[in-house]
Amino acid sequence: MNGDSTTTDDTTMTDAEKAAVEDALTAAEAVSNAATISQSSTDTSDSSQSAQILPGNSGSIEFGTCPVVTASANNVLTGEGEFDLTLDFGTGCSPLGDPDYTVSGSFGGSLSNADNTLSMNFNELTIAEDQFTNSLDGMLEGSYQRDPDSVELTGRWDLTYKDNFNIGTLMVQGDGTVLYDRTDLSTNIVTYDGTISDETVSYSLKMTGVKVSYAQNGNFIPMAGTIEISGSNIRTITITFTEDTPQTGEVIVSIDGGREFTFSLDQLAEYLADLLNIDTSGSGGNTSGNGG
């Protein structure tokens, strides 16, 4: 039933199920990163007021520092500008103002103030989290809403996330809404419904209210929300996060809708080391070593 010989009950996960949980947590990290690095593109509506106007109501603008956003635009003076964008992080800078979290590279996209649609084409961006280096490729097609304190991105997320520590390459494909909060530098995966694949097996994945903040916690372990993952070689695993989870590594798990139990992420020793930046060699995991 579960793809391995491990004896199971409703409070014990198989090795395959633990691997699926690792993939699900990495998917949340991938989506959070994609939202963090692309949300500043929506500032075109404010920055277009200082656009260099060219003949034919077209224009060019540049704003931001990490990333530096440059755009060519049409319909600038009408307030319904349409922009072709380049977001450039250069050789490395931190959109969170945290030297332990940097992004390098550049990518393009387009955005319309007329109907609030956007398209982002991530292009092998390098994301460094302390001593670990990952990469993000893929695209986001959808729409946006924004105010001075937050940006909400809704659409189709088609991402390839390469975790160069232990997970490998993960494909994340689905529809969802992500809210980036500029006041506390967090991302909230309000809803997500799709699939993930680690080149070996695919799973169905749902995320609801999954809040992540590297700026606050020094890792991408969720501090709120629920993840549900299921597949042909695993049961349906529901994981609930609390505000203490990024520090304690403890989550609440239910298998196939059964009774809830506490599960410690230090049972996923390699994954925990990746997120908490700790050395688990010979220790079996140690949640006290938060290196954020």
C-alpha positions as a LaTeX table, in Angstrom:
\begin{tabular}{lrrr}
\hline
Residue & $x$ (\AA) & $y$ (\AA) & $z$ (\AA) \\
\hline
Met1 & 0.00 & 0.00 & 0.00 \\
Asn2 & 2.74 & 2.44 & 0.98 \\
Gly3 & 5.66 & 1.45 & $-1.22$ \\
Asp4 & 7.90 & 0.04 & 1.54 \\
Ser5 & 7.90 & $-2.73$ & 4.12 \\
Thr6 & 7.67 & $-0.49$ & 7.16 \\
Thr7 & 4.93 & $-1.49$ & 9.60 \\
Thr8 & 2.40 & 1.32 & 9.74 \\
Asp9 & $-0.35$ & 2.54 & 12.00 \\
Asp10 & $-2.28$ & 5.77 & 12.16 \\
Thr11 & 0.49 & 7.55 & 14.09 \\
Thr12 & 3.55 & 6.26 & 12.21 \\
Met13 & 4.73 & 7.46 & 8.81 \\
Thr14 & 6.53 & 5.18 & 6.38 \\
Asp15 & 9.84 & 6.15 & 4.81 \\
Ala16 & 7.97 & 6.99 & 1.59 \\
Glu17 & 5.60 & 9.25 & 3.51 \\
Lys18 & 8.47 & 11.04 & 5.24 \\
Ala19 & 10.07 & 11.63 & 1.84 \\
Ala20 & 6.76 & 13.04 & 0.57 \\
Val21 & 6.60 & 15.42 & 3.54 \\
Glu22 & 10.12 & 16.65 & 2.71 \\
Asp23 & 8.99 & 17.34 & $-0.86$ \\
Ala24 & 5.88 & 19.18 & 0.34 \\
Leu25 & 7.91 & 21.42 & 2.66 \\
Thr26 & 10.36 & 22.17 & $-0.15$ \\
Ala27 & 7.41 & 23.05 & $-2.43$ \\
Ala28 & 6.25 & 25.63 & 0.13 \\
Glu29 & 9.78 & 27.06 & 0.12 \\
Ala30 & 9.80 & 27.23 & $-3.70$ \\
Val31 & 6.46 & 29.05 & $-3.93$ \\
Ser32 & 7.45 & 31.44 & $-1.14$ \\
Asn33 & 10.71 & 32.27 & $-2.91$ \\
Ala34 & 8.93 & 32.86 & $-6.22$ \\
Ala35 & 6.51 & 35.30 & $-4.57$ \\
Thr36 & 9.26 & 37.11 & $-2.68$ \\
Ile37 & 11.43 & 37.77 & $-5.72$ \\
Ser38 & 8.60 & 38.80 & $-8.07$ \\
Gln39 & 6.30 & 40.93 & $-5.89$ \\
Ser40 & 8.25 & 44.16 & $-6.44$ \\
Ser41 & 7.33 & 44.10 & $-10.14$ \\
Thr42 & 3.86 & 45.37 & $-9.18$ \\
Asp43 & 5.32 & 48.74 & $-8.14$ \\
Thr44 & 5.18 & 49.84 & $-11.78$ \\
Ser45 & 1.91 & 51.71 & $-11.17$ \\
Asp46 & 3.61 & 54.01 & $-8.65$ \\
Ser47 & 6.91 & 54.33 & $-10.49$ \\
Ser48 & 5.28 & 55.09 & $-13.85$ \\
Gln49 & 4.59 & 58.61 & $-12.56$ \\
Ser50 & 8.29 & 59.35 & $-13.06$ \\
Ala51 & 8.56 & 57.57 & $-16.40$ \\
Gln52 & 10.63 & 59.01 & $-19.19$ \\
Ile53 & 7.89 & 59.69 & $-21.74$ \\
Leu54 & 8.65 & 58.80 & $-25.34$ \\
Pro55 & 6.63 & 59.49 & $-28.51$ \\
Gly56 & 3.35 & 57.60 & $-28.80$ \\
Asn57 & 2.57 & 57.62 & $-25.07$ \\
Ser58 & 5.27 & 55.04 & $-24.45$ \\
Gly59 & 7.94 & 55.33 & $-21.81$ \\
Ser60 & 10.71 & 53.74 & $-19.82$ \\
Ile61 & 11.15 & 53.46 & $-16.07$ \\
Glu62 & 13.65 & 52.09 & $-13.59$ \\
Phe63 & 13.09 & 51.61 & $-9.87$ \\
Gly64 & 14.15 & 49.51 & $-6.91$ \\
Thr65 & 17.52 & 48.32 & $-5.66$ \\
Cys66 & 17.05 & 44.58 & $-5.03$ \\
Pro67 & 15.98 & 43.84 & $-7.62$ \\
Val68 & 16.55 & 46.74 & $-9.97$ \\
Val69 & 13.44 & 46.78 & $-12.14$ \\
Thr70 & 13.56 & 48.27 & $-15.62$ \\
Ala71 & 10.55 & 48.44 & $-17.89$ \\
Ser72 & 9.44 & 49.68 & $-21.25$ \\
Ala73 & 5.82 & 50.78 & $-21.20$ \\
Asn74 & 2.85 & 51.68 & $-23.34$ \\
Asn75 & $-0.16$ & 53.79 & $-22.31$ \\
Val76 & 1.86 & 55.36 & $-19.52$ \\
Leu77 & $-0.19$ & 58.55 & $-19.20$ \\
Thr78 & $-3.56$ & 56.80 & $-19.07$ \\
Gly79 & $-2.85$ & 54.95 & $-15.82$ \\
Glu80 & $-3.36$ & 51.68 & $-17.70$ \\
Gly81 & 0.26 & 51.02 & $-18.51$ \\
Glu82 & 1.47 & 47.79 & $-20.05$ \\
Phe83 & 5.04 & 46.92 & $-19.13$ \\
Asp84 & 7.77 & 44.60 & $-20.36$ \\
Leu85 & 9.97 & 44.03 & $-17.33$ \\
Thr86 & 13.44 & 42.95 & $-16.36$ \\
Leu87 & 14.15 & 42.26 & $-12.69$ \\
Asp88 & 17.89 & 42.17 & $-12.02$ \\
Phe89 & 19.47 & 40.98 & $-8.77$ \\
Gly90 & 22.98 & 41.32 & $-10.18$ \\
Thr91 & 25.70 & 39.14 & $-8.68$ \\
Gly92 & 23.74 & 38.88 & $-5.45$ \\
Cys93 & 21.63 & 41.01 & $-3.13$ \\
Ser94 & 19.04 & 40.42 & $-0.44$ \\
Pro95 & 15.41 & 41.43 & $-1.08$ \\
Leu96 & 14.85 & 40.84 & 2.65 \\
Gly97 & 17.81 & 42.89 & 3.83 \\
Asp98 & 19.31 & 39.71 & 5.33 \\
Pro99 & 22.89 & 38.88 & 4.25 \\
Asp100 & 22.18 & 35.18 & 4.86 \\
Tyr101 & 19.50 & 35.25 & 2.14 \\
Thr102 & 20.60 & 36.48 & $-1.28$ \\
Val103 & 19.34 & 36.18 & $-4.85$ \\
Ser104 & 21.46 & 36.53 & $-7.99$ \\
Gly105 & 20.61 & 36.60 & $-11.68$ \\
Ser106 & 17.82 & 38.27 & $-13.61$ \\
Phe107 & 14.51 & 37.38 & $-15.20$ \\
Gly108 & 11.86 & 38.95 & $-17.39$ \\
Gly109 & 8.13 & 39.34 & $-17.41$ \\
Ser110 & 5.20 & 41.51 & $-18.32$ \\
Leu111 & 2.53 & 43.33 & $-16.36$ \\
Ser112 & $-0.61$ & 45.29 & $-17.16$ \\
Asn113 & $-2.10$ & 47.97 & $-14.92$ \\
Ala114 & $-5.22$ & 47.89 & $-17.10$ \\
Asp115 & $-6.42$ & 44.47 & $-15.93$ \\
Asn116 & $-3.87$ & 43.66 & $-13.19$ \\
Thr117 & $-2.44$ & 40.67 & $-15.04$ \\
Leu118 & 1.17 & 39.59 & $-14.90$ \\
Ser119 & 3.53 & 36.98 & $-16.30$ \\
Met120 & 6.90 & 36.17 & $-14.72$ \\
Asn121 & 9.51 & 33.97 & $-16.41$ \\
Phe122 & 12.04 & 32.85 & $-13.82$ \\
Asn123 & 15.35 & 31.94 & $-15.41$ \\
Glu124 & 17.70 & 29.83 & $-13.32$ \\
Leu125 & 17.85 & 32.31 & $-10.48$ \\
Thr126 & 20.33 & 31.43 & $-7.76$ \\
Ile127 & 19.03 & 31.63 & $-4.19$ \\
Ala128 & 21.58 & 31.36 & $-1.39$ \\
Glu129 & 20.37 & 30.60 & 2.12 \\
Asp130 & 23.39 & 30.80 & 4.40 \\
Gln131 & 25.74 & 28.05 & 3.12 \\
Phe132 & 23.12 & 26.36 & 0.91 \\
Thr133 & 22.54 & 27.34 & $-2.71$ \\
Asn134 & 19.36 & 26.52 & $-4.62$ \\
Ser135 & 17.99 & 27.59 & $-8.00$ \\
Leu136 & 14.56 & 28.58 & $-9.27$ \\
Asp137 & 13.25 & 28.26 & $-12.81$ \\
Gly138 & 9.76 & 28.31 & $-14.34$ \\
Met139 & 6.94 & 30.82 & $-14.55$ \\
Leu140 & 3.94 & 32.46 & $-12.93$ \\
Glu141 & 0.90 & 33.40 & $-15.03$ \\
Gly142 & $-1.89$ & 35.24 & $-13.30$ \\
Ser143 & $-3.02$ & 38.47 & $-11.70$ \\
Tyr144 & $-2.12$ & 40.74 & $-8.82$ \\
Gln145 & $-3.67$ & 43.02 & $-6.22$ \\
Arg146 & $-1.61$ & 45.41 & $-4.13$ \\
Asp147 & $-1.69$ & 48.09 & $-1.48$ \\
Pro148 & 1.19 & 49.88 & 0.27 \\
Asp149 & 1.68 & 47.00 & 2.73 \\
Ser150 & 1.08 & 43.86 & 0.69 \\
Val151 & 0.97 & 42.22 & $-2.72$ \\
Glu152 & $-1.32$ & 39.32 & $-3.60$ \\
Leu153 & $-0.36$ & 37.09 & $-6.54$ \\
Thr154 & $-2.92$ & 34.66 & $-7.96$ \\
Gly155 & $-2.44$ & 32.28 & $-10.84$ \\
Arg156 & $-0.67$ & 29.25 & $-12.23$ \\
Trp157 & 2.66 & 28.44 & $-10.60$ \\
Asp158 & 4.90 & 26.25 & $-12.77$ \\
Leu159 & 8.22 & 26.03 & $-10.95$ \\
Thr160 & 11.36 & 23.92 & $-11.02$ \\
Tyr161 & 13.28 & 24.18 & $-7.77$ \\
Lys162 & 16.72 & 22.64 & $-7.47$ \\
Asp163 & 17.70 & 21.99 & $-3.88$ \\
Asn164 & 21.44 & 21.39 & $-4.04$ \\
Phe165 & 21.58 & 19.95 & $-0.53$ \\
Asn166 & 19.44 & 16.83 & $-0.37$ \\
Ile167 & 16.08 & 16.97 & $-2.16$ \\
Gly168 & 17.36 & 17.34 & $-5.73$ \\
Thr169 & 15.07 & 18.74 & $-8.41$ \\
Leu170 & 11.43 & 19.33 & $-7.53$ \\
Met171 & 8.71 & 20.31 & $-10.01$ \\
Val172 & 5.85 & 22.34 & $-8.49$ \\
Gln173 & 2.77 & 22.85 & $-10.66$ \\
Gly174 & $-0.57$ & 24.20 & $-9.52$ \\
Asp175 & $-3.00$ & 27.05 & $-9.03$ \\
Gly176 & $-2.80$ & 29.25 & $-6.00$ \\
Thr177 & $-2.89$ & 32.61 & $-4.27$ \\
Val178 & 0.09 & 33.94 & $-2.32$ \\
Leu179 & 0.07 & 37.09 & $-0.18$ \\
Tyr180 & 3.40 & 38.84 & 0.40 \\
Asp181 & 3.32 & 41.06 & 3.50 \\
Arg182 & 5.80 & 43.92 & 3.25 \\
Thr183 & 5.39 & 44.88 & 6.90 \\
Asp184 & 6.77 & 41.64 & 8.35 \\
Leu185 & 8.48 & 40.21 & 5.22 \\
Ser186 & 6.39 & 37.05 & 5.18 \\
Thr187 & 4.58 & 35.05 & 2.53 \\
Asn188 & 1.21 & 33.44 & 3.11 \\
Ile189 & 0.24 & 30.69 & 0.68 \\
Val190 & $-3.46$ & 31.39 & 1.06 \\
Thr191 & $-4.47$ & 28.51 & $-1.20$ \\
Tyr192 & $-2.60$ & 26.12 & $-3.46$ \\
Asp193 & $-3.90$ & 23.06 & $-5.30$ \\
Gly194 & $-1.62$ & 21.12 & $-7.60$ \\
Thr195 & 1.08 & 18.49 & $-7.91$ \\
Ile196 & 4.72 & 18.07 & $-7.06$ \\
Ser197 & 7.23 & 15.65 & $-8.53$ \\
Asp198 & 10.78 & 14.86 & $-7.44$ \\
Glu199 & 11.68 & 13.03 & $-10.69$ \\
Thr200 & 10.84 & 9.71 & $-9.02$ \\
Val201 & 7.24 & 10.00 & $-7.87$ \\
Ser202 & 4.42 & 12.55 & $-8.08$ \\
Tyr203 & 2.05 & 13.66 & $-5.34$ \\
Ser204 & $-1.10$ & 15.73 & $-5.07$ \\
Leu205 & $-0.53$ & 18.76 & $-2.86$ \\
Lys206 & $-2.85$ & 21.25 & $-1.17$ \\
Met207 & $-1.71$ & 24.16 & 0.98 \\
Thr208 & $-3.96$ & 26.45 & 3.01 \\
Gly209 & $-2.78$ & 29.50 & 4.97 \\
Val210 & 0.84 & 28.35 & 4.94 \\
Lys211 & 2.84 & 31.29 & 6.30 \\
Val212 & 6.62 & 31.44 & 5.91 \\
Ser213 & 9.14 & 34.11 & 6.90 \\
Tyr214 & 12.87 & 33.67 & 6.45 \\
Ala215 & 13.34 & 37.21 & 7.77 \\
Gln216 & 11.68 & 36.32 & 11.07 \\
Asn217 & 12.83 & 32.74 & 11.56 \\
Gly218 & 16.02 & 32.23 & 9.55 \\
Asn219 & 14.43 & 29.29 & 7.75 \\
Phe220 & 11.53 & 28.36 & 5.49 \\
Ile221 & 9.68 & 26.16 & 7.98 \\
Pro222 & 6.01 & 27.30 & 8.02 \\
Met223 & 4.73 & 29.12 & 11.09 \\
Ala224 & 1.02 & 28.64 & 10.33 \\
Gly225 & $-1.31$ & 26.78 & 8.01 \\
Thr226 & $-1.96$ & 23.29 & 6.73 \\
Ile227 & $-0.41$ & 21.09 & 4.04 \\
Glu228 & $-2.13$ & 17.98 & 2.67 \\
Ile229 & $-0.22$ & 15.53 & 0.49 \\
Ser230 & $-1.34$ & 12.25 & $-1.06$ \\
Gly231 & $-0.17$ & 9.81 & $-3.72$ \\
Ser232 & $-0.22$ & 6.26 & $-5.01$ \\
Asn233 & 2.52 & 5.07 & $-2.64$ \\
Ile234 & 1.45 & 6.99 & 0.46 \\
Arg235 & $-1.64$ & 7.65 & 2.55 \\
Thr236 & $-3.12$ & 11.14 & 2.83 \\
Ile237 & $-0.90$ & 13.11 & 5.19 \\
Thr238 & $-2.21$ & 16.35 & 6.75 \\
Ile239 & 0.37 & 18.58 & 8.46 \\
Thr240 & $-0.55$ & 21.56 & 10.64 \\
Phe241 & 2.01 & 24.20 & 11.62 \\
Thr242 & 2.04 & 26.55 & 14.62 \\
Glu243 & 3.93 & 29.75 & 15.37 \\
Asp244 & 6.45 & 27.67 & 17.34 \\
Thr245 & 7.19 & 25.19 & 14.55 \\
Pro246 & 10.16 & 27.08 & 13.03 \\
Gln247 & 11.95 & 26.90 & 16.40 \\
Thr248 & 10.79 & 23.55 & 17.79 \\
Gly249 & 10.42 & 21.59 & 14.56 \\
Glu250 & 7.16 & 20.14 & 15.88 \\
Val251 & 4.03 & 19.82 & 13.73 \\
Ile252 & 0.62 & 18.19 & 14.14 \\
Val253 & $-0.01$ & 15.30 & 11.74 \\
Ser254 & $-3.07$ & 13.29 & 10.79 \\
Ile255 & $-2.98$ & 10.24 & 8.50 \\
Asp256 & $-6.04$ & 9.41 & 6.41 \\
Gly257 & $-8.14$ & 11.69 & 8.60 \\
Gly258 & $-7.25$ & 9.75 & 11.74 \\
Arg259 & $-6.28$ & 11.00 & 15.16 \\
Glu260 & $-3.81$ & 13.86 & 15.37 \\
Phe261 & $-0.33$ & 13.35 & 16.78 \\
Thr262 & 2.80 & 15.42 & 17.23 \\
Phe263 & 5.60 & 14.78 & 14.75 \\
Ser264 & 9.09 & 16.23 & 15.08 \\
Leu265 & 10.80 & 17.33 & 11.91 \\
Asp266 & 14.10 & 16.15 & 13.34 \\
Gln267 & 12.99 & 12.75 & 12.07 \\
Leu268 & 13.69 & 14.26 & 8.65 \\
Ala269 & 17.30 & 14.89 & 9.63 \\
Glu270 & 18.69 & 15.97 & 6.25 \\
Tyr271 & 15.74 & 18.26 & 5.55 \\
Leu272 & 15.97 & 19.82 & 8.99 \\
Ala273 & 19.68 & 20.45 & 8.56 \\
Asp274 & 18.97 & 22.20 & 5.27 \\
Leu275 & 16.37 & 24.54 & 6.76 \\
Leu276 & 17.93 & 25.17 & 10.17 \\
Asn277 & 21.52 & 25.22 & 8.90 \\
Ile278 & 22.74 & 22.62 & 11.38 \\
Asp279 & 25.07 & 19.63 & 11.23 \\
Thr280 & 23.17 & 16.40 & 11.88 \\
Ser281 & 26.06 & 14.03 & 11.14 \\
Gly282 & 26.10 & 11.46 & 13.90 \\
Ser283 & 23.48 & 13.30 & 15.91 \\
Gly284 & 20.19 & 12.24 & 14.40 \\
Gly285 & 19.01 & 15.85 & 14.32 \\
Asn286 & 19.07 & 18.69 & 16.78 \\
Thr287 & 16.42 & 21.37 & 16.70 \\
Ser288 & 18.36 & 23.54 & 19.12 \\
Gly289 & 20.92 & 24.48 & 16.47 \\
Asn290 & 18.90 & 27.11 & 14.63 \\
Gly291 & 21.42 & 29.02 & 12.58 \\
Gly292 & 19.04 & 31.74 & 11.32 \\
\hline
\end{tabular}
